[in-house]
Amino acid sequence: MAILLLGLILFFGGHSVRIVAESWRARQIERIGPGRWKGLYSLVAAIGLVLIVWGYGMARTDPVVLWQPPMWTRHLAAVLTLPLFVLIAAAYIPGTHIRARLGHPMLIGIKLWAAAHLFANGTLADVLLFGAFLVWAVFDFRAARARDRAAGMRYPPQGAMRDVSAIVIGLAAWVVFARYLHAWLIGVHPFA
């Protein structure tokens, strides 16, 4: 469990700098340059992610069960993650109405993903992992929206076809992930 916790601290520590220390971040970027900052940020995030995956995998071999969720919550989680994939696609396709309306669709998707997995899993490692993602996404979304308001940032839509693309790409990615990749990567069949 210690490795999972260390990974979460590193990963979210780096990802939370803009939430808690925006001016410090700006000074560091000015001091060391944007390339070095991005490199350091990426290194910390990558180490944190590796430790999260390793620690979570180890915690799953000897789980501390807090509660036993009903089987139907797995199906609920699978369905709740469907919009997540659309939101992620909308975050990367510029000019969608989805992004114009939500501002930061990926963070909303992360909240949905984390909440869905909290419904379907009842171990301590699950609560730590998905709970950390949920709490971070709530605070990061709030901070990102505040930065957008302060900067007068808008995300103007550029046509409905961009939204159609986000929906089609998101649905296709969800099908592939739910049907094939989740079992292969995580060892859990969402619809089994």
Backbone as JSON, one array per atom type, in Angstrom:
{
  "sequence": "MAILLLGLILFFGGHSVRIVAESWRARQIERIGPGRWKGLYSLVAAIGLVLIVWGYGMARTDPVVLWQPPMWTRHLAAVLTLPLFVLIAAAYIPGTHIRARLGHPMLIGIKLWAAAHLFANGTLADVLLFGAFLVWAVFDFRAARARDRAAGMRYPPQGAMRDVSAIVIGLAAWVVFARYLHAWLIGVHPFA",
  "N": [[0.82, -1.19, 0.0], [2.06, 1.16, 0.59], [3.61, 1.84, -1.61], [1.67, 2.44, -3.53], [0.52, 4.69, -2.27], [2.75, 6.45, -2.25], [3.09, 6.76, -5.0], [0.64, 8.03, -5.64], [0.96, 10.41, -4.22], [3.22, 11.56, -5.51], [2.28, 11.72, -8.21], [-0.14, 13.24, -8.03], [0.82, 15.36, -6.59], [2.53, 16.7, -8.4], [0.61, 17.22, -10.38], [-1.03, 18.97, -9.07], [0.09, 21.42, -8.69], [-0.71, 23.7, -10.16], [-3.14, 24.14, -8.98], [-2.68, 24.81, -6.3], [-0.41, 26.44, -6.2], [0.02, 28.46, -8.25], [1.39, 30.88, -8.85], [3.96, 30.31, -7.91], [4.6, 28.22, -9.64], [4.67, 29.64, -12.08], [6.89, 31.29, -11.6], [8.91, 29.35, -11.41], [8.89, 28.27, -13.98], [9.7, 30.5, -15.39], [12.24, 30.77, -14.3], [13.65, 28.3, -14.88], [12.89, 27.69, -17.43], [10.43, 26.82, -19.95], [10.69, 24.32, -21.27], [12.4, 22.72, -19.66], [10.83, 22.74, -17.34], [8.52, 21.35, -18.22], [9.72, 18.92, -18.8], [10.65, 18.08, -16.25], [8.22, 18.02, -14.85], [6.89, 16.05, -16.36], [8.56, 13.86, -15.83], [8.25, 13.5, -13.03], [5.48, 12.96, -12.99], [5.42, 10.61, -14.55], [6.98, 8.82, -13.0], [5.38, 8.78, -10.72], [3.02, 7.66, -11.84], [3.91, 5.1, -12.63], [4.54, 4.05, -10.11], [1.96, 4.11, -8.99], [0.57, 2.23, -10.61], [2.11, -0.08, -10.12], [1.94, -0.25, -7.29], [-0.86, -0.44, -6.95], [-1.38, -2.81, -8.29], [0.02, -4.59, -6.62], [-1.46, -4.25, -4.26], [-3.87, -5.36, -5.0], [-3.38, -8.06, -4.92], [-3.52, -8.86, -2.3], [-6.06, -7.89, -1.02], [-7.6, -5.35, 1.03], [-10.66, -5.56, 2.06], [-13.28, -3.35, 2.17], [-16.0, -3.12, 1.72], [-18.47, -5.1, 0.03], [-19.38, -4.61, -3.09], [-22.5, -4.81, -4.88], [-23.01, -7.01, -7.72], [-24.24, -5.75, -9.9], [-23.24, -3.18, -9.89], [-20.9, -3.17, -11.3], [-21.75, -3.27, -13.95], [-23.11, -0.87, -14.02], [-20.95, 0.88, -13.67], [-19.56, 0.38, -16.05], [-21.34, 1.41, -17.94], [-21.5, 4.07, -17.08], [-18.98, 4.94, -17.74], [-19.05, 5.29, -20.44], [-19.8, 7.99, -21.39], [-17.45, 9.2, -20.55], [-15.42, 8.56, -22.41], [-16.32, 9.95, -24.64], [-16.16, 12.54, -23.65], [-13.39, 12.76, -23.26], [-12.51, 12.58, -25.93], [-13.72, 14.91, -26.88], [-12.25, 16.79, -25.5], [-9.86, 16.82, -26.85], [-10.45, 17.38, -29.47], [-10.53, 20.24, -31.16], [-12.85, 22.97, -30.91], [-15.37, 21.84, -30.33], [-18.83, 21.78, -29.41], [-19.26, 20.63, -27.02], [-16.91, 21.08, -25.55], [-17.02, 23.86, -25.55], [-19.24, 24.3, -23.97], [-18.67, 22.95, -21.54], [-16.03, 23.55, -20.89], [-13.75, 22.16, -19.66], [-13.75, 19.25, -20.5], [-12.35, 16.83, -20.11], [-11.64, 16.72, -17.41], [-14.14, 16.54, -16.23], [-14.83, 14.07, -17.24], [-12.9, 12.48, -15.94], [-13.8, 12.73, -13.3], [-16.24, 11.4, -13.54], [-15.37, 8.82, -14.29], [-13.86, 8.09, -12.0], [-15.83, 8.17, -9.97], [-17.61, 6.22, -10.93], [-16.02, 3.93, -10.7], [-15.63, 3.88, -7.97], [-18.18, 3.18, -7.12], [-18.25, 0.53, -7.99], [-16.23, -0.9, -6.79], [-14.75, -2.11, -3.78], [-12.44, -2.11, -2.16], [-9.7, -1.09, -0.03], [-7.51, -0.13, -1.52], [-8.81, 0.56, -3.9], [-10.49, 2.63, -3.02], [-8.57, 4.5, -2.23], [-7.2, 4.95, -4.7], [-9.24, 5.62, -6.71], [-10.7, 7.46, -5.25], [-8.76, 9.45, -4.79], [-8.31, 10.35, -7.42], [-10.87, 11.37, -7.95], [-11.22, 13.44, -6.01], [-9.03, 15.1, -6.69], [-9.73, 15.79, -9.36], [-12.09, 17.24, -8.96], [-11.15, 19.53, -7.57], [-9.22, 20.45, -9.41], [-10.78, 21.0, -11.65], [-12.34, 23.1, -10.68], [-10.3, 25.01, -10.21], [-9.28, 25.32, -12.8], [-11.5, 26.38, -14.16], [-11.71, 28.8, -12.79], [-9.28, 30.01, -13.57], [-9.82, 30.25, -16.3], [-12.0, 32.07, -16.24], [-10.72, 34.31, -15.1], [-8.9, 34.92, -17.1], [-10.57, 35.48, -19.15], [-11.12, 33.46, -20.91], [-12.51, 31.64, -23.58], [-14.09, 28.94, -25.29], [-14.8, 28.71, -28.28], [-17.33, 27.15, -30.27], [-16.97, 25.29, -33.36], [-18.54, 24.09, -35.23], [-20.92, 21.49, -35.83], [-20.02, 19.02, -36.76], [-17.62, 18.48, -35.52], [-18.41, 17.8, -32.97], [-19.87, 15.52, -33.58], [-17.78, 13.94, -34.49], [-16.32, 13.69, -32.07], [-18.16, 12.23, -30.56], [-18.47, 9.86, -32.07], [-15.82, 8.88, -32.14], [-15.36, 8.66, -29.38], [-17.35, 6.76, -28.62], [-16.53, 4.53, -30.13], [-13.98, 4.1, -29.05], [-14.71, 3.49, -26.42], [-16.11, 1.06, -26.78], [-14.05, -0.62, -27.74], [-12.27, -0.48, -25.58], [-13.86, -1.37, -23.38], [-14.66, -3.89, -24.28], [-12.29, -5.28, -24.96], [-9.7, -4.17, -24.07], [-9.84, -3.48, -21.3], [-10.05, -5.89, -19.83], [-7.66, -7.1, -20.62], [-5.68, -5.25, -19.8], [-6.35, -4.62, -17.1], [-7.45, -6.87, -16.01], [-10.07, -7.36, -15.47], [-13.28, -8.1, -16.59], [-15.56, -5.91, -17.8], [-18.28, -6.44, -18.41], [-18.75, -9.0, -17.57]],
  "CA": [[0.0, 0.0, 0.0], [2.95, 2.32, 0.68], [4.03, 2.21, -2.97], [0.51, 3.11, -4.12], [0.42, 6.02, -1.65], [3.85, 7.26, -2.75], [2.76, 7.09, -6.39], [-0.43, 9.02, -5.64], [1.53, 11.69, -3.75], [4.04, 12.13, -6.59], [1.46, 12.03, -9.38], [-1.05, 14.35, -7.76], [1.62, 16.51, -6.17], [2.88, 17.42, -9.62], [-0.59, 17.67, -11.08], [-1.77, 19.93, -8.26], [0.82, 22.68, -8.55], [-1.52, 24.8, -10.68], [-4.27, 24.34, -8.08], [-2.29, 25.4, -5.01], [0.77, 27.32, -6.25], [0.12, 28.96, -9.63], [2.44, 31.9, -8.99], [5.24, 29.6, -7.74], [4.8, 27.51, -10.9], [5.08, 30.63, -13.08], [8.27, 31.7, -11.28], [9.82, 28.24, -11.74], [8.97, 28.2, -15.44], [10.53, 31.63, -15.79], [13.61, 30.53, -13.83], [14.33, 27.18, -15.55], [12.43, 27.59, -18.81], [9.28, 25.93, -20.11], [11.1, 22.96, -21.67], [12.86, 21.99, -18.46], [9.68, 22.56, -16.46], [7.7, 20.26, -18.76], [10.47, 17.68, -18.62], [10.62, 17.73, -14.82], [6.82, 17.7, -14.56], [6.61, 14.75, -16.98], [9.31, 12.83, -15.11], [7.57, 13.26, -11.74], [4.2, 12.32, -13.29], [5.67, 9.24, -15.02], [7.39, 8.02, -11.84], [4.17, 8.61, -9.91], [2.12, 6.73, -12.51], [4.5, 3.76, -12.52], [4.35, 3.61, -8.72], [0.53, 3.85, -8.81], [0.24, 0.96, -11.27], [2.79, -1.14, -9.38], [1.35, -0.35, -5.95], [-2.24, -0.91, -7.05], [-1.29, -4.23, -8.63], [0.4, -5.32, -5.41], [-2.57, -4.19, -3.31], [-4.94, -6.24, -5.47], [-3.07, -9.46, -4.61], [-3.93, -9.1, -0.91], [-6.9, -6.72, -0.82], [-8.28, -5.04, 2.27], [-12.03, -5.34, 1.61], [-14.06, -2.46, 3.02], [-17.37, -3.54, 1.47], [-18.63, -5.94, -1.16], [-20.41, -4.0, -3.93], [-23.31, -5.76, -5.66], [-22.5, -7.26, -9.06], [-24.8, -4.81, -10.87], [-22.48, -1.93, -9.92], [-19.91, -3.3, -12.39], [-22.43, -2.88, -15.19], [-23.34, 0.56, -13.91], [-19.67, 1.55, -13.92], [-19.26, 0.27, -17.48], [-22.22, 2.34, -18.65], [-21.12, 5.44, -16.71], [-17.73, 5.33, -18.38], [-19.27, 5.6, -21.85], [-19.6, 9.42, -21.68], [-16.06, 9.56, -20.31], [-14.66, 8.48, -23.65], [-16.77, 11.07, -25.48], [-15.6, 13.76, -23.06], [-11.96, 12.8, -23.57], [-12.39, 12.93, -27.34], [-14.1, 16.33, -27.02], [-11.16, 17.6, -24.94], [-8.76, 16.86, -27.8], [-10.92, 17.86, -30.77], [-10.84, 21.65, -30.93], [-14.05, 23.55, -31.49], [-16.62, 21.12, -30.09], [-19.81, 22.43, -28.54], [-19.07, 20.0, -25.71], [-15.87, 21.84, -24.84], [-17.5, 25.23, -25.37], [-20.21, 24.3, -22.86], [-18.11, 22.42, -20.29], [-14.73, 24.14, -20.62], [-12.7, 21.16, -19.42], [-14.48, 17.97, -20.5], [-11.56, 15.7, -19.62], [-11.74, 16.68, -15.95], [-15.47, 16.01, -15.92], [-14.73, 12.64, -17.52], [-12.14, 11.84, -14.85], [-14.71, 12.63, -12.15], [-17.21, 10.34, -13.84], [-14.62, 7.55, -14.24], [-13.51, 7.78, -10.61], [-17.06, 7.88, -9.24], [-18.11, 4.93, -11.41], [-15.2, 2.87, -10.14], [-15.89, 3.81, -6.52], [-19.42, 2.4, -6.97], [-18.09, -0.87, -8.36], [-15.11, -1.53, -6.1], [-14.86, -1.87, -2.35], [-11.23, -2.35, -1.37], [-8.98, 0.11, 0.41], [-6.72, 0.37, -2.65], [-9.74, 1.2, -4.83], [-10.92, 3.89, -2.42], [-7.44, 5.42, -2.32], [-6.92, 5.29, -6.09], [-10.32, 6.33, -7.38], [-11.03, 8.62, -4.42], [-7.76, 10.48, -5.05], [-8.61, 10.93, -8.72], [-12.11, 12.14, -7.86], [-10.96, 14.67, -5.25], [-8.15, 15.94, -7.49], [-10.46, 16.31, -10.52], [-13.02, 18.28, -8.48], [-10.38, 20.75, -7.29], [-8.57, 20.94, -10.62], [-11.83, 21.59, -12.49], [-12.66, 24.41, -10.09], [-9.17, 25.92, -10.44], [-9.2, 25.59, -14.25], [-12.6, 27.3, -14.5], [-11.35, 30.11, -12.24], [-8.26, 30.57, -14.46], [-10.5, 30.65, -17.54], [-12.76, 33.3, -15.99], [-9.77, 35.4, -14.89], [-8.26, 35.24, -18.38], [-11.6, 35.72, -20.17], [-10.97, 32.37, -21.88], [-13.7, 31.02, -24.14], [-13.81, 27.85, -26.21], [-15.91, 28.84, -29.24], [-17.58, 25.98, -31.11], [-16.65, 25.51, -34.77], [-19.37, 23.27, -36.11], [-21.47, 20.26, -35.25], [-19.26, 17.82, -37.17], [-16.58, 18.23, -34.52], [-19.09, 17.06, -31.9], [-20.17, 14.18, -34.12], [-16.5, 13.22, -34.46], [-16.0, 13.35, -30.67], [-19.08, 11.18, -30.12], [-18.15, 8.6, -32.77], [-14.51, 8.41, -31.66], [-15.54, 8.26, -27.99], [-18.1, 5.5, -28.56], [-15.67, 3.46, -30.66], [-12.93, 3.84, -28.04], [-15.36, 2.82, -25.29], [-16.38, -0.33, -27.16], [-12.77, -1.34, -27.79], [-11.72, -0.59, -24.23], [-14.72, -2.21, -22.54], [-14.74, -5.25, -24.8], [-11.01, -5.96, -25.09], [-8.53, -3.67, -23.35], [-9.98, -3.46, -19.84], [-9.7, -7.23, -19.32], [-6.25, -7.35, -20.91], [-4.83, -4.37, -18.99], [-6.74, -4.58, -15.7], [-7.79, -8.21, -15.56], [-11.48, -7.4, -15.11], [-14.2, -7.97, -17.72], [-16.63, -5.03, -17.31], [-19.64, -6.97, -18.6], [-18.79, -10.42, -17.2]],
  "C": [[0.87, 1.26, 0.0], [3.38, 2.79, -0.71], [2.89, 2.93, -3.69], [0.4, 4.53, -3.57], [1.52, 6.95, -2.15], [3.58, 7.69, -4.19], [1.68, 8.15, -6.47], [0.1, 10.39, -5.22], [2.36, 12.34, -4.85], [3.18, 12.59, -7.76], [0.59, 13.25, -9.12], [-0.33, 15.57, -7.21], [2.01, 17.36, -7.37], [1.68, 18.0, -10.33], [-1.37, 18.74, -10.31], [-1.08, 21.27, -8.11], [-0.01, 23.86, -9.04], [-2.71, 25.1, -9.78], [-3.83, 25.16, -6.86], [-1.15, 26.41, -5.09], [1.01, 27.83, -7.67], [1.25, 29.97, -9.79], [3.83, 31.27, -8.81], [5.59, 28.87, -9.03], [5.31, 28.47, -11.98], [6.52, 31.08, -12.85], [9.27, 30.61, -11.67], [9.98, 28.11, -13.25], [9.85, 29.32, -15.97], [12.0, 31.38, -15.45], [14.32, 29.45, -14.63], [13.93, 27.0, -17.0], [11.31, 26.58, -18.96], [9.65, 24.5, -20.5], [11.55, 22.13, -20.49], [11.71, 21.74, -17.5], [8.83, 21.39, -16.94], [8.41, 18.91, -18.6], [10.44, 17.19, -17.19], [9.21, 17.28, -14.41], [6.49, 16.31, -15.12], [7.33, 13.62, -16.26], [8.64, 12.49, -13.79], [6.25, 12.52, -11.98], [4.41, 10.86, -13.72], [6.09, 8.33, -13.87], [6.17, 7.75, -10.95], [3.22, 7.59, -10.53], [2.63, 5.29, -12.43], [4.29, 3.21, -11.1], [2.87, 3.32, -8.43], [0.16, 2.49, -9.39], [0.85, -0.2, -10.5], [2.14, -1.35, -8.02], [-0.08, -0.87, -5.97], [-2.26, -2.4, -7.4], [-0.92, -5.07, -7.42], [-0.74, -5.36, -4.41], [-3.71, -5.12, -3.72], [-4.66, -7.7, -5.16], [-3.47, -9.83, -3.19], [-4.84, -7.95, -0.48], [-7.45, -6.6, 0.6], [-9.7, -4.65, 1.85], [-12.76, -4.49, 2.64], [-15.55, -2.77, 2.91], [-17.4, -4.35, 0.19], [-19.75, -5.34, -2.02], [-21.23, -5.08, -4.66], [-22.78, -5.87, -7.09], [-23.01, -6.23, -10.07], [-24.02, -3.5, -10.93], [-21.37, -1.97, -10.96], [-20.52, -2.85, -13.71], [-22.73, -1.38, -15.19], [-22.06, 1.34, -14.22], [-19.32, 1.51, -15.41], [-20.09, 1.27, -18.28], [-21.83, 3.79, -18.34], [-19.83, 5.89, -17.37], [-17.91, 5.65, -19.87], [-19.12, 7.09, -22.13], [-18.17, 9.89, -21.42], [-15.26, 9.58, -21.6], [-15.05, 9.59, -24.62], [-16.17, 12.37, -24.96], [-14.1, 13.88, -23.33], [-11.73, 13.18, -25.03], [-12.69, 14.42, -27.55], [-13.01, 17.25, -26.47], [-10.04, 17.79, -25.96], [-9.16, 17.28, -29.21], [-11.31, 19.32, -30.59], [-12.18, 22.05, -31.57], [-15.34, 22.78, -31.28], [-17.54, 21.98, -29.23], [-19.69, 21.87, -27.11], [-18.03, 20.78, -24.91], [-16.32, 23.28, -24.59], [-18.43, 25.32, -24.16], [-19.55, 23.95, -21.52], [-16.76, 23.03, -19.92], [-13.61, 23.13, -20.52], [-13.34, 19.77, -19.35], [-13.67, 16.8, -19.96], [-11.66, 15.59, -18.1], [-13.11, 16.18, -15.5], [-15.49, 14.5, -16.17], [-13.98, 11.89, -16.44], [-13.01, 11.7, -13.61], [-15.71, 11.5, -12.34], [-16.56, 8.96, -13.73], [-14.35, 7.14, -12.8], [-14.76, 7.41, -9.81], [-17.62, 6.52, -9.64], [-17.34, 3.78, -10.79], [-15.32, 2.78, -8.61], [-17.18, 3.03, -6.24], [-19.14, 0.9, -7.08], [-17.0, -1.61, -7.59], [-15.14, -1.16, -4.62], [-13.61, -2.16, -1.54], [-10.59, -1.02, -0.99], [-8.18, 0.71, -0.74], [-7.61, 1.09, -3.66], [-10.18, 2.57, -4.31], [-9.8, 4.92, -2.51], [-7.22, 5.89, -3.75], [-8.02, 6.15, -6.69], [-10.77, 7.55, -6.57], [-10.05, 9.76, -4.65], [-8.01, 11.16, -6.39], [-9.85, 11.81, -8.67], [-11.87, 13.48, -7.15], [-10.09, 15.62, -6.07], [-8.92, 16.57, -8.65], [-11.46, 17.39, -10.11], [-12.27, 19.59, -8.27], [-9.72, 21.31, -8.53], [-9.59, 21.58, -11.56], [-12.17, 22.99, -11.98], [-11.55, 25.42, -10.37], [-9.07, 26.29, -11.93], [-10.29, 26.56, -14.68], [-12.3, 28.7, -13.98], [-10.28, 30.78, -13.11], [-8.88, 31.04, -15.76], [-11.26, 31.96, -17.35], [-11.81, 34.5, -15.84], [-9.13, 35.86, -16.2], [-9.28, 35.59, -19.46], [-11.58, 34.66, -21.26], [-12.33, 31.81, -22.29], [-13.25, 29.93, -25.1], [-14.91, 27.84, -27.27], [-16.08, 27.57, -30.09], [-17.36, 26.31, -32.58], [-17.45, 24.6, -35.69], [-19.74, 21.95, -35.47], [-20.68, 19.01, -35.62], [-18.14, 17.5, -36.19], [-17.17, 17.46, -33.34], [-19.43, 15.65, -32.34], [-18.9, 13.34, -34.09], [-16.15, 12.78, -33.04], [-16.89, 12.21, -30.19], [-18.73, 9.85, -30.77], [-16.82, 8.03, -32.26], [-14.63, 7.91, -30.22], [-16.27, 6.94, -27.85], [-17.25, 4.33, -29.05], [-14.58, 3.1, -29.65], [-13.51, 3.1, -26.84], [-15.6, 1.35, -25.59], [-15.09, -1.14, -27.14], [-12.22, -1.53, -26.38], [-12.54, -1.54, -23.36], [-14.69, -3.66, -22.97], [-13.41, -6.0, -24.72], [-9.94, -5.48, -24.1], [-8.65, -3.71, -21.84], [-9.58, -4.82, -19.24], [-8.21, -7.5, -19.49], [-5.35, -6.52, -19.99], [-5.09, -4.49, -17.49], [-7.05, -5.95, -15.14], [-9.24, -8.36, -15.14], [-12.3, -7.2, -16.38], [-15.39, -7.13, -17.26], [-18.04, -5.62, -17.42], [-19.76, -8.46, -18.25], [-19.65, -10.63, -15.98]]
}
